[in-house]
Amino acid sequence: MTTNHTHPDHKHDHKACLELFAKLSEYIDGETDEVTCEAIRAHMEACPCCTTCLETLKRTVGFCEEVGDEPVPPGFSKKLREALSNMP
């Protein structure tokens, strides 16, 4: 996956962002080693786009933890799959 999206403050290689993105879940869960943690923190200081992504992911994880294991309403999964398959 390549991207041509740019942000005025985002002047570094997008490949680094994609590599970081693959590690964010482990980072949030405290499952990364200290070297990786430092690399992620350094990247976040230089990349407002990834910082926003990380904060959004943290909020999503928090929301999922609050909701717990409640079952979804009948038919929800089917509607969600249909909606996703119709996305461009």
N, CA, C and O atoms as a GROMACS GRO file, in nm:
protein
  352
    1MET      N    1   0.083  -0.117   0.000
    1MET     CA    2   0.000   0.000   0.000
    1MET      C    3   0.088   0.123   0.000
    1MET      O    4   0.176   0.137   0.085
    2THR      N    5   0.065   0.212  -0.093
    2THR     CA    6   0.137   0.338  -0.095
    2THR      C    7   0.037   0.450  -0.081
    2THR      O    8  -0.081   0.436  -0.114
    3THR      N    9   0.086   0.561  -0.034
    3THR     CA   10  -0.002   0.674  -0.016
    3THR      C   11   0.064   0.801  -0.064
    3THR      O   12   0.186   0.816  -0.052
    4ASN      N   13  -0.014   0.889  -0.120
    4ASN     CA   14   0.037   1.017  -0.165
    4ASN      C   15  -0.018   1.130  -0.080
    4ASN      O   16  -0.002   1.248  -0.114
    5HIS      N   17  -0.084   1.096   0.030
    5HIS     CA   18  -0.140   1.198   0.118
    5HIS      C   19  -0.025   1.271   0.184
    5HIS      O   20   0.071   1.211   0.232
    6THR      N   21  -0.037   1.402   0.187
    6THR     CA   22   0.067   1.480   0.253
    6THR      C   23   0.002   1.575   0.353
    6THR      O   24  -0.116   1.610   0.341
    7HIS      N   25   0.079   1.613   0.446
    7HIS     CA   26   0.039   1.708   0.548
    7HIS      C   27   0.151   1.810   0.552
    7HIS      O   28   0.267   1.772   0.541
    8PRO      N   29   0.120   1.938   0.566
    8PRO     CA   30   0.226   2.040   0.564
    8PRO      C   31   0.339   2.014   0.664
    8PRO      O   32   0.454   2.048   0.636
    9ASP      N   33   0.308   1.954   0.778
    9ASP     CA   34   0.410   1.929   0.880
    9ASP      C   35   0.469   1.789   0.868
    9ASP      O   36   0.552   1.750   0.950
   10HIS      N   37   0.430   1.716   0.768
   10HIS     CA   38   0.469   1.575   0.754
   10HIS      C   39   0.565   1.564   0.636
   10HIS      O   40   0.523   1.545   0.522
   11LYS      N   41   0.692   1.575   0.664
   11LYS     CA   42   0.791   1.580   0.558
   11LYS      C   43   0.886   1.460   0.559
   11LYS      O   44   0.997   1.470   0.506
   12HIS      N   45   0.845   1.350   0.617
   12HIS     CA   46   0.933   1.234   0.618
   12HIS      C   47   0.871   1.120   0.537
   12HIS      O   48   0.760   1.131   0.486
   13ASP      N   49   0.945   1.012   0.528
   13ASP     CA   50   0.908   0.896   0.448
   13ASP      C   51   0.783   0.828   0.503
   13ASP      O   52   0.779   0.788   0.619
   14HIS      N   53   0.683   0.814   0.418
   14HIS     CA   54   0.559   0.748   0.460
   14HIS      C   55   0.581   0.600   0.491
   14HIS      O   56   0.502   0.540   0.565
   15LYS      N   57   0.685   0.541   0.437
   15LYS     CA   58   0.713   0.400   0.466
   15LYS      C   59   0.737   0.381   0.616
   15LYS      O   60   0.695   0.281   0.673
   16ALA      N   61   0.802   0.477   0.678
   16ALA     CA   62   0.824   0.469   0.823
   16ALA      C   63   0.691   0.471   0.897
   16ALA      O   64   0.675   0.403   0.998
   17CYS      N   65   0.596   0.549   0.848
   17CYS     CA   66   0.464   0.555   0.911
   17CYS      C   67   0.394   0.420   0.901
   17CYS      O   68   0.334   0.373   0.998
   18LEU      N   69   0.402   0.358   0.784
   18LEU     CA   70   0.338   0.228   0.766
   18LEU      C   71   0.401   0.122   0.854
   18LEU      O   72   0.331   0.037   0.909
   19GLU      N   73   0.533   0.125   0.868
   19GLU     CA   74   0.601   0.029   0.955
   19GLU      C   75   0.560   0.052   1.101
   19GLU      O   76   0.540  -0.044   1.176
   20LEU      N   77   0.549   0.176   1.140
   20LEU     CA   78   0.507   0.209   1.276
   20LEU      C   79   0.363   0.163   1.300
   20LEU      O   80   0.333   0.107   1.405
   21PHE      N   81   0.276   0.186   1.204
   21PHE     CA   82   0.136   0.150   1.219
   21PHE      C   83   0.120   0.003   1.254
   21PHE      O   84   0.031  -0.033   1.331
   22ALA      N   85   0.203  -0.082   1.197
   22ALA     CA   86   0.195  -0.226   1.222
   22ALA      C   87   0.228  -0.260   1.368
   22ALA      O   88   0.196  -0.369   1.414
   23LYS      N   89   0.293  -0.168   1.439
   23LYS     CA   90   0.336  -0.195   1.576
   23LYS      C   91   0.252  -0.124   1.682
   23LYS      O   92   0.275  -0.142   1.802
   24LEU      N   93   0.156  -0.044   1.640
   24LEU     CA   94   0.084   0.039   1.737
   24LEU      C   95   0.004  -0.041   1.839
   24LEU      O   96   0.002  -0.005   1.957
   25SER      N   97  -0.062  -0.146   1.797
   25SER     CA   98  -0.141  -0.225   1.892
   25SER      C   99  -0.053  -0.283   2.001
   25SER      O  100  -0.087  -0.278   2.119
   26GLU      N  101   0.062  -0.338   1.961
   26GLU     CA  102   0.154  -0.394   2.060
   26GLU      C  103   0.209  -0.285   2.151
   26GLU      O  104   0.229  -0.307   2.270
   27TYR      N  105   0.233  -0.167   2.093
   27TYR     CA  106   0.283  -0.054   2.171
   27TYR      C  107   0.181  -0.014   2.279
   27TYR      O  108   0.217   0.004   2.395
   28ILE      N  109   0.055  -0.001   2.239
   28ILE     CA  110  -0.050   0.037   2.334
   28ILE      C  111  -0.065  -0.068   2.444
   28ILE      O  112  -0.089  -0.034   2.560
   29ASP      N  113  -0.051  -0.194   2.407
   29ASP     CA  114  -0.067  -0.303   2.503
   29ASP      C  115   0.057  -0.326   2.588
   29ASP      O  116   0.057  -0.414   2.674
   30GLY      N  117   0.165  -0.248   2.565
   30GLY     CA  118   0.287  -0.264   2.643
   30GLY      C  119   0.366  -0.389   2.607
   30GLY      O  120   0.437  -0.444   2.691
   31GLU      N  121   0.353  -0.434   2.484
   31GLU     CA  122   0.417  -0.557   2.440
   31GLU      C  123   0.540  -0.535   2.353
   31GLU      O  124   0.590  -0.629   2.292
   32THR      N  125   0.589  -0.411   2.345
   32THR     CA  126   0.707  -0.383   2.265
   32THR      C  127   0.828  -0.362   2.356
   32THR      O  128   0.814  -0.318   2.470
   33ASP      N  129   0.944  -0.393   2.303
   33ASP     CA  130   1.067  -0.374   2.381
   33ASP      C  131   1.099  -0.224   2.390
   33ASP      O  132   1.041  -0.143   2.318
   34GLU      N  133   1.191  -0.190   2.477
   34GLU     CA  134   1.223  -0.050   2.503
   34GLU      C  135   1.279   0.021   2.379
   34GLU      O  136   1.249   0.138   2.357
   35VAL      N  137   1.358  -0.048   2.298
   35VAL     CA  138   1.413   0.012   2.176
   35VAL      C  139   1.299   0.051   2.082
   35VAL      O  140   1.298   0.161   2.026
   36THR      N  141   1.202  -0.038   2.065
   36THR     CA  142   1.088  -0.010   1.979
   36THR      C  143   1.004   0.102   2.036
   36THR      O  144   0.957   0.189   1.962
   37CYS      N  145   0.984   0.102   2.167
   37CYS     CA  146   0.909   0.210   2.232
   37CYS      C  147   0.974   0.346   2.206
   37CYS      O  148   0.906   0.443   2.174
   38GLU      N  149   1.104   0.352   2.221
   38GLU     CA  150   1.176   0.477   2.198
   38GLU      C  151   1.163   0.522   2.053
   38GLU      O  152   1.146   0.640   2.025
   39ALA      N  153   1.172   0.427   1.959
   39ALA     CA  154   1.158   0.460   1.818
   39ALA      C  155   1.018   0.514   1.788
   39ALA      O  156   1.002   0.609   1.712
   40ILE      N  157   0.918   0.453   1.848
   40ILE     CA  158   0.781   0.499   1.828
   40ILE      C  159   0.762   0.637   1.887
   40ILE      O  160   0.701   0.724   1.824
   41ARG      N  161   0.812   0.659   2.008
   41ARG     CA  162   0.800   0.791   2.070
   41ARG      C  163   0.870   0.899   1.987
   41ARG      O  164   0.818   1.009   1.970
   42ALA      N  165   0.988   0.868   1.935
   42ALA     CA  166   1.061   0.964   1.853
   42ALA      C  167   0.984   0.994   1.725
   42ALA      O  168   0.976   1.110   1.682
   43HIS      N  169   0.927   0.892   1.664
   43HIS     CA  170   0.849   0.912   1.542
   43HIS      C  171   0.727   1.000   1.572
   43HIS      O  172   0.694   1.089   1.494
   44MET      N  173   0.662   0.976   1.684
   44MET     CA  174   0.543   1.053   1.721
   44MET      C  175   0.576   1.201   1.739
   44MET      O  176   0.494   1.287   1.706
   45GLU      N  177   0.693   1.230   1.792
   45GLU     CA  178   0.733   1.370   1.811
   45GLU      C  179   0.746   1.442   1.678
   45GLU      O  180   0.725   1.563   1.671
   46ALA      N  181   0.780   1.369   1.572
   46ALA     CA  182   0.802   1.430   1.442
   46ALA      C  183   0.683   1.416   1.347
   46ALA      O  184   0.684   1.473   1.238
   47CYS      N  185   0.581   1.341   1.387
   47CYS     CA  186   0.475   1.309   1.292
   47CYS      C  187   0.336   1.331   1.353
   47CYS      O  188   0.285   1.243   1.422
   48PRO      N  189   0.276   1.445   1.328
   48PRO     CA  190   0.144   1.471   1.383
   48PRO      C  191   0.037   1.375   1.330
   48PRO      O  192  -0.060   1.345   1.400
   49CYS      N  193   0.053   1.326   1.209
   49CYS     CA  194  -0.045   1.234   1.153
   49CYS      C  195  -0.046   1.102   1.231
   49CYS      O  196  -0.152   1.051   1.265
   50CYS      N  197   0.071   1.048   1.259
   50CYS     CA  198   0.079   0.923   1.335
   50CYS      C  199   0.037   0.944   1.480
   50CYS      O  200  -0.020   0.853   1.541
   51THR      N  201   0.064   1.061   1.535
   51THR     CA  202   0.021   1.091   1.671
   51THR      C  203  -0.131   1.089   1.678
   51THR      O  204  -0.188   1.035   1.773
   52THR      N  205  -0.196   1.147   1.580
   52THR     CA  206  -0.342   1.145   1.574
   52THR      C  207  -0.393   1.002   1.562
   52THR      O  208  -0.490   0.964   1.628
   53CYS      N  209  -0.328   0.923   1.478
   53CYS     CA  210  -0.367   0.783   1.460
   53CYS      C  211  -0.353   0.707   1.592
   53CYS      O  212  -0.442   0.630   1.628
   54LEU      N  213  -0.244   0.727   1.662
   54LEU     CA  214  -0.222   0.659   1.790
   54LEU      C  215  -0.328   0.699   1.892
   54LEU      O  216  -0.383   0.613   1.961
   55GLU      N  217  -0.358   0.826   1.902
   55GLU     CA  218  -0.457   0.872   1.999
   55GLU      C  219  -0.595   0.816   1.965
   55GLU      O  220  -0.672   0.779   2.054
   56THR      N  221  -0.628   0.810   1.837
   56THR     CA  222  -0.755   0.754   1.794
   56THR      C  223  -0.762   0.606   1.828
   56THR      O  224  -0.865   0.557   1.875
   57LEU      N  225  -0.653   0.534   1.804
   57LEU     CA  226  -0.650   0.392   1.836
   57LEU      C  227  -0.664   0.369   1.987
   57LEU      O  228  -0.733   0.277   2.030
   58LYS      N  229  -0.599   0.453   2.066
   58LYS     CA  230  -0.611   0.442   2.212
   58LYS      C  231  -0.756   0.462   2.257
   58LYS      O  232  -0.807   0.389   2.342
   59ARG      N  233  -0.823   0.563   2.198
   59ARG     CA  234  -0.963   0.587   2.233
   59ARG      C  235  -1.051   0.470   2.190
   59ARG      O  236  -1.144   0.433   2.262
   60THR      N  237  -1.022   0.412   2.074
   60THR     CA  238  -1.100   0.298   2.026
   60THR      C  239  -1.083   0.179   2.119
   60THR      O  240  -1.180   0.112   2.152
   61VAL      N  241  -0.959   0.152   2.160
   61VAL     CA  242  -0.933   0.042   2.253
   61VAL      C  243  -1.006   0.067   2.385
   61VAL      O  244  -1.068  -0.024   2.440
   62GLY      N  245  -0.999   0.189   2.434
   62GLY     CA  246  -1.069   0.223   2.558
   62GLY      C  247  -1.220   0.203   2.546
   62GLY      O  248  -1.284   0.152   2.638
   63PHE      N  249  -1.275   0.245   2.433
   63PHE     CA  250  -1.418   0.227   2.411
   63PHE      C  251  -1.453   0.078   2.410
   63PHE      O  252  -1.552   0.038   2.471
   64CYS      N  253  -1.374  -0.002   2.341
   64CYS     CA  254  -1.401  -0.146   2.334
   64CYS      C  255  -1.393  -0.210   2.472
   64CYS      O  256  -1.470  -0.300   2.504
   65GLU      N  257  -1.300  -0.164   2.555
   65GLU     CA  258  -1.289  -0.217   2.691
   65GLU      C  259  -1.411  -0.178   2.774
   65GLU      O  260  -1.456  -0.257   2.857
   66GLU      N  261  -1.463  -0.059   2.753
   66GLU     CA  262  -1.582  -0.015   2.827
   66GLU      C  263  -1.706  -0.095   2.786
   66GLU      O  264  -1.788  -0.130   2.871
   67VAL      N  265  -1.718  -0.124   2.658
   67VAL     CA  266  -1.835  -0.193   2.607
   67VAL      C  267  -1.836  -0.338   2.654
   67VAL      O  268  -1.943  -0.394   2.683
   68GLY      N  269  -1.721  -0.399   2.662
   68GLY     CA  270  -1.712  -0.537   2.708
   68GLY      C  271  -1.757  -0.636   2.602
   68GLY      O  272  -1.743  -0.612   2.482
   69ASP      N  273  -1.810  -0.746   2.647
   69ASP     CA  274  -1.846  -0.856   2.557
   69ASP      C  275  -1.995  -0.861   2.528
   69ASP      O  276  -2.052  -0.969   2.512
   70GLU      N  277  -2.058  -0.747   2.520
   70GLU     CA  278  -2.201  -0.744   2.488
   70GLU      C  279  -2.222  -0.792   2.344
   70GLU      O  280  -2.148  -0.751   2.254
   71PRO      N  281  -2.320  -0.878   2.322
   71PRO     CA  282  -2.346  -0.923   2.185
   71PRO      C  283  -2.403  -0.810   2.100
   71PRO      O  284  -2.473  -0.721   2.150
   72VAL      N  285  -2.370  -0.814   1.971
   72VAL     CA  286  -2.424  -0.713   1.880
   72VAL      C  287  -2.568  -0.751   1.845
   72VAL      O  288  -2.605  -0.868   1.852
   73PRO      N  289  -2.649  -0.653   1.808
   73PRO     CA  290  -2.788  -0.682   1.774
   73PRO      C  291  -2.796  -0.779   1.655
   73PRO      O  292  -2.706  -0.782   1.572
   74PRO      N  293  -2.903  -0.857   1.648
   74PRO     CA  294  -2.920  -0.949   1.535
   74PRO      C  295  -2.916  -0.872   1.403
   74PRO      O  296  -2.976  -0.765   1.390
   75GLY      N  297  -2.846  -0.926   1.307
   75GLY     CA  298  -2.837  -0.864   1.175
   75GLY      C  299  -2.729  -0.759   1.161
   75GLY      O  300  -2.700  -0.715   1.050
   76PHE      N  301  -2.668  -0.718   1.272
   76PHE     CA  302  -2.568  -0.612   1.266
   76PHE      C  303  -2.447  -0.654   1.183
   76PHE      O  304  -2.400  -0.577   1.099
   77SER      N  305  -2.396  -0.774   1.206
   77SER     CA  306  -2.278  -0.820   1.133
   77SER      C  307  -2.302  -0.822   0.984
   77SER      O  308  -2.216  -0.781   0.906
   78LYS      N  309  -2.420  -0.869   0.943
   78LYS     CA  310  -2.454  -0.873   0.800
   78LYS      C  311  -2.457  -0.732   0.742
   78LYS      O  312  -2.403  -0.708   0.634
   79LYS      N  313  -2.521  -0.638   0.813
   79LYS     CA  314  -2.529  -0.500   0.765
   79LYS      C  315  -2.390  -0.436   0.757
   79LYS      O  316  -2.361  -0.361   0.664
   80LEU      N  317  -2.306  -0.466   0.853
   80LEU     CA  318  -2.171  -0.412   0.853
   80LEU      C  319  -2.092  -0.466   0.734
   80LEU      O  320  -2.024  -0.390   0.665
   81ARG      N  321  -2.099  -0.596   0.710
   81ARG     CA  322  -2.029  -0.656   0.595
   81ARG      C  323  -2.078  -0.594   0.464
   81ARG      O  324  -1.998  -0.564   0.375
   82GLU      N  325  -2.209  -0.574   0.453
   82GLU     CA  326  -2.265  -0.513   0.331
   82GLU      C  327  -2.214  -0.370   0.314
   82GLU      O  328  -2.177  -0.329   0.204
   83ALA      N  329  -2.213  -0.295   0.422
   83ALA     CA  330  -2.166  -0.157   0.415
   83ALA      C  331  -2.019  -0.150   0.375
   83ALA      O  332  -1.980  -0.066   0.294
   84LEU      N  333  -1.938  -0.239   0.431
   84LEU     CA  334  -1.796  -0.241   0.398
   84LEU      C  335  -1.772  -0.284   0.255
   84LEU      O  336  -1.682  -0.232   0.189
   85SER      N  337  -1.851  -0.378   0.206
   85SER     CA  338  -1.831  -0.424   0.068
   85SER      C  339  -1.873  -0.318  -0.034
   85SER      O  340  -1.830  -0.323  -0.150
   86ASN      N  341  -1.956  -0.223   0.008
   86ASN     CA  342  -1.999  -0.115  -0.082
   86ASN      C  343  -1.910   0.008  -0.077
   86ASN      O  344  -1.934   0.105  -0.149
   87MET      N  345  -1.807   0.004   0.007
   87MET     CA  346  -1.716   0.118   0.016
   87MET      C  347  -1.624   0.120  -0.104
   87MET      O  348  -1.584   0.016  -0.154
   88PRO      N  349  -1.589   0.241  -0.149
   88PRO     CA  350  -1.496   0.252  -0.265
   88PRO      C  351  -1.358   0.205  -0.232
   88PRO      O  352  -1.270   0.208  -0.318
   0.00000   0.00000   0.00000
